[in-house]
Amino acid sequence: MTESWVNSAERIGADLHLELSGPGGRRATLTRALREAVRSGRLAPGTRLPPYRSLAADLGVARNTVADAYAELVAEGWLTARQGSGTRVAMGVPPTPFGQSGRAEPPRHAVRTPVKPVKAPPRARGPRHDLRQGAPDASAFPRAAWSACYRRALQQAPSEAFGPGDPAGRRELREALAAYLARARGVRTEPDRIVICSGFAHALRLLFGQGAGGVLRGPLGVEAYGLDFHRGLLVTAGVRTVPLPLDEHGARVDVLGRQRAVLLTPAHQFPTGGPLHPERRAAVIGWARARGAVVLEDDYDGEFRYDRKPVGALQGLDPERVIHLGSVSKSLSPALRLGWMVLPERYVGPVLAAKGEREAWASVLDQLALAEFIVSGSHDRHVRRMRQRYRHRRDRLVAALAAHAPQIEVTGIAAGLHAVLRLPPGTERSTLKAAAWQGVALDGLAAFRHPEAETTAGDGLVVGYATAAEHAYGAALEALCGVLPPG
Ligand SMILES: Cc1ncc(COP(=O)(O)O)c(C=O)c1O
């Protein structure tokens, strides 16, 4: 006998690889192989072994041979046999560390050697009041609807879906997104112009990464305020970013010059909160056409507008000049890591080349579930529900400030998952300190300012009103009002 890969254990949930070699008869060989598997830790304490009959059939030996081998190992203390729970690897058998041969001594028994508990490293506790921007209400993830869609997607998926994934993304999802984005965001596209990715950050990496020569190059115009994390990604990719000043009409696109591309948040400037003025929307498209440049539209929270219907995507003005980027990070959860790039035709090939031969980032099964989530109407229902919830949260924030800190103004449009509170000049740092003392986590505007920005948006707080769970939000607001500076 040589090696054997035993399948009989499948019914009890474990494959069994046994080295059936060496001197002696079948019983001795099998006993030695099992002992070695336990001793080395390949068969973990508590693992249930296959019943005699199935292991005997798989190995082509008599049932008694298996029964005798098990009995011997039970007697030695390597295995335990109990009526009703079959034969298992004894608890407390210390495996020989990998790489050490060690002698095959029987354990000083499953003798319940007290196992010294290994202490998990301490985990950072979350803040008492979480008003950080960036996340939807995690407690509102639509677990039931998502799992129903996931189940349906799994049941209906053709077998080829379980093979390597197309780097463009599943067609089902690209079709669902093309229809959804046209209907809800005014995006003009077709499934073949959509490439699925694992979110906005991944899209930036694909567009500006060095792999496949890079799809786009800097210098890149960016808004003077934005996420430091995204700027960091660009710096890592060697892209020079040029900050565009912001005023009450949004980014000053009139100062764009020789940049090859510009990255904007037109629906709701992140984080200052204004929309890009219609004239500037037209102007930036005019600039891109004149210079052969491209506009990257970060539509991170476009579904969430509370005072009116959301303004349509900039991409609708010129699908050949705008790359529209979206993800489920605000609408559903940043944990899913699913996003999309809606591309002008000339970029589809280069982006696919940057992605590689097969899907390596976005789980195909999650893609199918999201397609089902959109097509079944669950996505619309969820977004509408969250829109109401976040609108209510924003109203509560405004009302709390009016009642307890009327000197503090909320700026920006009623949209998204965060608001900016304008602070008296010179008070941002001390307010953040006071907030930290009271267990209130939130950011100041300064954290978002481009290091080379020539203008400043002044002192302010960026309040993420979606992050806290519903039951915790009232206390968070109260704590916030308690740390705001007097007028
Ligand atoms: C400004 C901005 N853009 C894009 C995103 C989405 O990023 P991602 O899709 O990588 O989670 C976020 C965060 O959700 C954001 O704050």
The ligand as a Tripos MOL2 file, in Angstrom:
@<TRIPOS>MOLECULE
LIG
   16    16     1     0     0
SMALL
NO_CHARGES

@<TRIPOS>ATOM
      1 C1        -15.6610   60.9220   -1.3460 C.3       1 LIG1
      2 C2        -15.8680   59.4360   -1.4340 C.ar      1 LIG1
      3 N1        -15.7390   58.8410   -2.6140 N.ar      1 LIG1
      4 C3        -15.9240   57.5210   -2.7600 C.ar      1 LIG1
      5 C4        -16.2410   56.7250   -1.6890 C.ar      1 LIG1
      6 C5        -16.4510   55.2560   -1.8920 C.3       1 LIG1
      7 O1        -15.2560   54.5810   -1.7580 O.3       1 LIG1
      8 P1        -15.2140   52.9880   -1.9110 P.3       1 LIG1
      9 O2        -16.1470   52.6510   -3.0360 O.co2     1 LIG1
     10 O3        -13.7780   52.6870   -2.2530 O.co2     1 LIG1
     11 O4        -15.6290   52.4060   -0.6280 O.co2     1 LIG1
     12 C6        -16.3530   57.3040   -0.4210 C.ar      1 LIG1
     13 C7        -16.6640   56.5130    0.7710 C.2       1 LIG1
     14 O5        -17.5840   55.7700    0.8610 O.2       1 LIG1
     15 C8        -16.1790   58.7040   -0.3060 C.ar      1 LIG1
     16 O6        -16.2900   59.3030    0.8870 O.3       1 LIG1
@<TRIPOS>BOND
     1     1     2 1
     2     2     3 ar
     3     2    15 ar
     4     3     4 ar
     5     4     5 ar
     6     5     6 1
     7     5    12 ar
     8     6     7 1
     9     7     8 1
    10     8     9 2
    11     8    10 1
    12     8    11 1
    13    12    13 1
    14    12    15 ar
    15    13    14 2
    16    15    16 1
@<TRIPOS>SUBSTRUCTURE
     1 LIG1         1 GROUP 0 **** ****
